[in-house]
Amino acid sequence: MQTLSSLAAQVLALADQVLTSRLAGHIGDGEVLSRELTGQVEGDTLLVTLTAECREQIGQFVEIPKE
């Protein structure tokens, strides 16, 4: 039988993989400058928070028609 802290650590590691993958999908060609994953047990719930600082180019070149 696993202890709660052991199970929480395994779930937190899985959450880290899932959230990191989703973050990478959202920033496309950008880059993650820093990230922090925290987990907190509240009753029978594990609250997971991923905080990240990212850099991405959001500007676009647009040709302006000449009049």
N, C-alpha and C positions, 0 to 999 in steps of 0.2 A: 504494500500500500504506500502511495506517495504522500508526502506531507504537502500542506498547502503551499509552502514557500517553494518546494521543489516543482510542483505543478505550475505555480505562477511563473517561475523562471522559464519553464519550457514554453508556456503560452506566450510570455513576453518575447522570447527568442523568435517564435513563429510570427508574432505580430510585427516584429522588427523587419523580418524578411518581406512580409506582405506590404507594409507601409512604405518601405524603401523602394520596392518595385513600383508601387503606385505613384510615388513621388517622381521617380525617374520617368515614368510615362507622361506625367503632367508637364515636366519642364523641357521635354524634347532635347534640343541641342544645348540647353543650358547646363550649368554645373551646380552641384551642391557644395557650398562653401563650408558649412558646418551643420551638424545635426545632433539632436539629443533626444533620446527615447527614455521616458519614465513610465513606471508602472506603480499603481497604488491599489491595494486591496481595500474595498469598502463593502463590508458584509460578505456576500457571496459573489461580488462583482469585482473584476479586475479592470481598472480604468487605465487605459494606455494613451499616452500623449506623445506625439512626434512633433518636435519643433525643429524647423530647418531654415537656414538662410541660403538662398539660391541666387544665382545670377543667370539671367537669360536676356537675349535680345528680343525686344517686343516691337521695335520700330520696323516699318516696312518702307521700301522705296516705292513711290507712286509717281507715275508719269502724269504731269499736268498738261492737258491739251492746250495747244497754242490757239489763241483766237485770231 
